[in-house]
Amino acid sequence: MKKLLTLFALASFLTFGVSNSTFAQEGDDATTEMVDSAAMGAEKVAKEAEAAAEKAKMEAEALAEQEAEAAAAALEADKSFHQVLKEKFIEGGPEFMGIVLLCLILGLAIVIERIIYLNMATTNSTKLLVNVEDALNSGGVDAAKEVCRNTSGPVASIFYQGLDRSHEGVEMVEKSVVSYGSVQMGMLEKGVSWISLFIALAPMLGFMGTVIGMIGAFDAIEAAGDISPSLVAGGIKIALLTTVFGLIVAIILQVFYNYIVSKIDSIVNDMENASISLIDLLVAHELKNKKA
């Protein structure tokens, strides 16, 4: 009986131990699964936080870049025409840009001098003819010469030369007027040929700068052994800037040149008409003296 109870107790003990061991193993497995789940969740949260931080960083960089571009655009818009022109002039290179600028300065100097001279040479020939006629009728040739002497302009000078030869006859007056008219025309056209030279020279210098810039670009490509946009762009930019500046100088001088030529033509036509009127006036005055 004791042996039976002993066996029963031993069996119960073994059964209880196995059950506890199984429950303990299941508990450990459950704990491991919970830890793994928690670790996965934490890793997922960390990845999401990292992604959110990266996205926020990218958005901040994009916003900063947009602000920088807006600031650069605003700064560019605030630049005056003089500042932009100065920057482009420096970028084009001082060699040919300086020569083209010199052409512009010299051309404008001659233009200003010619415009002032031509405006001072413009005379109201109709009023002058009336004054000369009144002087001839009242005081003779000497009084008419005095009127011409006190009047500025090429027309008055031609009148004076014609009146000074009036005692030699009408034919001599006509020759004198024609000859001195040629002299006055030469004085009106003085320096105009230099303006036309600068008009032709400025774009030629610009094109020369273009060719030299292209040669420099191809030299850079040859040295690098590869066609890089940055290498080519520098030479082409210099070339185009010199060309543009040369064309701008030529256009500016061409406008003033045409104005000066038209002004000279107007004065010459006025001189010719006034000279014919003066000869007619002297012929009428001579006939009047003969009748008297």
C-alpha positions as a printed Julia matrix, in Angstrom:
292×3 Matrix{Float64}:
  0.0     0.0      0.0
  2.84    2.34     0.79
  4.5     1.53    -2.48
  1.29    2.39    -4.33
  0.97    5.72    -2.57
  4.6     6.46    -3.24
  4.18    5.76    -6.96
  1.05    7.9     -7.1
  2.8    10.81    -5.41
  5.78   10.52    -7.76
  3.51   10.48   -10.81
  1.63   13.53    -9.53
  4.87   15.38    -8.93
  6.16   14.62   -12.4
  2.86   15.66   -14.0
  2.81   18.94   -12.1
  6.45   19.67   -13.08
  5.8    19.03   -16.74
  2.73   21.27   -16.65
  4.65   24.07   -14.96
  7.46   23.7    -17.46
  4.99   23.93   -20.37
  3.24   26.95   -18.9
  6.59   28.61   -18.23
  7.7    27.98   -21.82
  4.44   29.36   -23.19
  4.81   32.41   -20.97
  8.34   32.96   -22.2
  7.21   32.65   -25.81
  4.41   35.15   -25.23
  6.83   37.56   -23.56
  9.26   37.19   -26.46
  6.49   37.88   -28.95
  5.43   40.95   -27.0
  8.99   42.24   -26.86
  9.46   41.62   -30.57
  6.19   43.39   -31.35
  7.16   46.33   -29.2
 10.59   46.49   -30.86
  9.02   46.39   -34.34
  6.58   49.09   -33.34
  9.34   51.29   -31.97
 11.41   50.75   -35.13
  8.41   51.64   -37.3
  7.79   54.79   -35.27
 11.48   55.72   -35.54
 11.4    55.23   -39.32
  8.25   57.32   -39.63
  9.8    60.04   -37.47
 12.97   59.94   -39.58
 10.94   60.17   -42.79
  8.93   63.06   -41.4
 12.14   64.84   -40.35
 13.66   64.27   -43.81
 10.52   65.59   -45.48
 10.49   68.64   -43.24
 14.18   69.23   -44.01
 13.54   69.01   -47.77
 10.59   71.39   -47.5
 12.68   73.82   -45.48
 15.5    73.67   -48.06
 13.03   74.2    -50.93
 11.48   77.15   -49.11
 14.9    78.64   -48.41
 15.87   78.2    -52.06
 12.67   79.9    -53.2
 13.29   82.76   -50.81
 16.87   83.08   -52.07
 15.67   83.13   -55.69
 13.02   85.72   -54.84
 15.6    87.85   -53.06
 17.99   87.54   -56.02
 15.2    88.46   -58.43
 14.24   91.44   -56.29
 17.88   92.53   -56.12
 18.21   92.16   -59.89
 15.05   94.2    -60.4
 16.32   96.92   -58.09
 19.52   97.32   -60.13
 19.64  100.45   -62.21
 20.37  100.48   -65.91
 23.79  101.95   -65.19
 24.69   99.09   -62.82
 23.54   96.41   -65.27
 25.44   98.07   -68.11
 28.57   98.29   -65.97
 28.36   94.6    -65.05
 27.9    93.54   -68.67
 30.76   95.78   -69.74
 33.1    94.13   -67.22
 31.92   90.66   -68.21
 32.59   91.42   -71.88
 36.27   92.04   -71.21
 38.15   95.35   -71.1
 40.13   94.85   -74.31
 37.58   95.26   -77.07
 34.87   96.74   -74.88
 37.21   99.6    -73.99
 38.01  100.28   -77.64
 34.33  100.25   -78.58
 33.59  102.59   -75.66
 36.31  104.93   -76.93
 34.61  104.96   -80.35
 31.35  105.91   -78.66
 32.94  108.72   -76.63
 34.8   110.22   -79.59
 31.77  109.85   -81.86
 29.46  111.54   -79.37
 31.98  114.36   -78.86
 31.99  115.09   -82.6
 28.2   114.72   -82.73
 27.68  117.26   -79.95
 30.11  119.71   -81.56
 28.41  119.37   -84.95
 24.91  119.76   -83.56
 25.9   122.94   -81.71
 27.65  124.34   -84.8
 24.77  123.52   -87.14
 22.2   125.04   -84.82
 24.25  128.21   -84.62
 24.67  128.17   -88.42
 20.92  128.08   -88.98
 19.74  131.5    -90.15
 16.37  132.97   -91.0
 17.29  133.64   -94.63
 13.93  135.29   -95.42
 14.42  137.91   -92.71
 18.03  138.41   -93.78
 16.97  139.03   -97.39
 14.44  141.64   -96.27
 17.08  143.4    -94.15
 19.61  143.33   -97.0
 17.06  144.7    -99.44
 16.12  147.52   -97.07
 19.79  148.32   -96.53
 20.46  148.38  -100.29
 17.58  150.74  -100.88
 18.48  153.03   -98.03
 22.28  152.94   -97.78
 23.57  151.02  -100.74
 25.98  148.09  -100.84
 28.0   149.19   -97.83
 24.91  149.23   -95.61
 23.93  145.77   -96.88
 27.45  144.48   -96.15
 27.18  145.84   -92.63
 23.93  143.92   -92.12
 25.6   140.71   -93.32
 28.64  141.35   -91.13
 26.46  141.61   -88.03
 24.56  138.42   -88.83
 25.98  134.98   -88.03
 25.69  131.9    -90.2
 26.92  130.69   -93.59
 24.13  132.42   -95.51
 25.18  135.83   -94.2
 28.82  135.04   -95.02
 27.92  134.13   -98.6
 25.87  137.3    -98.91
 28.82  139.34   -97.69
 31.16  137.77  -100.26
 28.66  138.42  -103.05
 28.07  142.01  -102.02
 31.81  142.58  -101.73
 32.17  141.67  -105.44
 29.06  143.49  -106.59
 31.08  146.31  -108.19
 32.65  143.75  -110.56
 29.36  142.72  -112.08
 26.64  140.13  -111.54
 28.66  137.31  -113.11
 31.48  137.84  -110.64
 28.95  137.92  -107.79
 27.55  134.59  -108.95
 31.0   132.98  -109.15
 31.91  134.34  -105.76
 28.7   133.02  -104.21
 29.21  129.55  -105.71
 32.85  129.36  -104.65
 32.29  130.56  -101.12
 29.21  128.34  -100.88
 31.46  125.35  -101.44
 33.73  126.56   -98.65
 30.79  126.91   -96.27
 29.52  123.47   -97.22
 32.91  121.99   -96.35
 32.79  123.71   -92.97
 29.31  122.3    -92.35
 30.47  118.77   -93.19
 33.64  119.02   -91.1
 34.06  115.98   -88.84
 31.08  114.08   -90.27
 33.39  111.55   -91.95
 34.8   110.66   -88.52
 31.31  109.85   -87.28
 30.78  107.5    -90.23
 34.16  105.91   -89.45
 33.15  105.19   -85.85
 29.8   103.83   -87.05
 31.62  101.31   -89.23
 34.41  100.63   -86.73
 32.29   99.86   -83.63
 30.47   96.75   -84.97
 33.66   95.55   -86.67
 35.46   95.64   -83.33
 32.49   93.86   -81.77
 32.65   91.12   -84.37
 36.38   90.81   -83.85
 35.72   90.33   -80.14
 33.17   87.68   -81.09
 35.71   85.77   -83.17
 38.36   86.0    -80.45
 35.84   84.84   -77.83
 34.9    81.83   -79.95
 38.59   81.01   -80.44
 39.05   81.14   -76.67
 36.06   78.83   -76.17
 37.45   76.26   -78.6
 40.89   76.53   -76.99
 39.29   75.72   -73.62
 37.5    72.73   -75.17
 40.75   71.5    -76.7
 42.61   71.86   -73.39
 39.89   70.06   -71.43
 39.43   67.34   -74.02
 35.69   67.42   -73.53
 32.79   69.63   -74.58
 31.48   71.12   -71.36
 28.69   73.71   -71.41
 30.47   75.77   -68.77
 33.63   75.95   -70.87
 31.81   76.98   -74.04
 29.38   79.38   -72.34
 32.1    81.69   -71.03
 33.7    82.35   -74.41
 30.37   82.65   -76.2
 29.07   85.09   -73.57
 32.09   87.37   -74.01
 31.71   87.13   -77.79
 28.04   88.06   -77.75
 28.54   90.92   -75.3
 31.19   92.56   -77.47
 28.97   92.17   -80.52
 25.93   93.65   -78.8
 27.88   96.58   -77.42
 29.42   97.32   -80.82
 26.01   97.26   -82.48
 24.54   99.55   -79.8
 27.33  102.08   -80.35
 26.81  101.94   -84.12
 23.05  102.41   -83.77
 23.41  105.42   -81.46
 25.93  107.13   -83.72
 23.93  106.26   -86.84
 20.86  108.07   -85.49
 22.85  111.23   -84.77
 24.68  110.93   -88.1
 21.41  110.9    -90.03
 20.17  113.91   -88.07
 23.38  115.83   -88.81
 23.28  114.94   -92.52
 19.66  116.04   -92.79
 20.5   119.28   -90.97
 23.39  119.96   -93.35
 21.18  119.3    -96.37
 18.59  121.71   -95.01
 21.19  124.46   -94.51
 22.74  123.88   -97.94
 19.35  124.1    -99.64
 18.65  127.3    -97.75
 22.04  128.67   -98.83
 21.34  127.9   -102.5
 17.88  129.45  -102.46
 19.12  132.5   -100.6
 22.05  132.92  -103.01
 19.71  132.93  -106.01
 17.51  135.48  -104.27
 20.56  137.65  -103.53
 21.64  137.65  -107.19
 18.12  138.59  -108.25
 18.15  141.34  -105.66
 21.47  142.73  -106.9
 20.29  142.62  -110.53
 17.16  144.57  -109.58
 19.25  147.05  -107.58
 21.65  147.55  -110.53
 18.79  148.16  -112.95
 17.29  150.64  -110.53
 20.58  152.53  -110.32
 20.9   152.61  -114.11
 17.4   154.06  -114.45
 18.17  156.6   -111.82
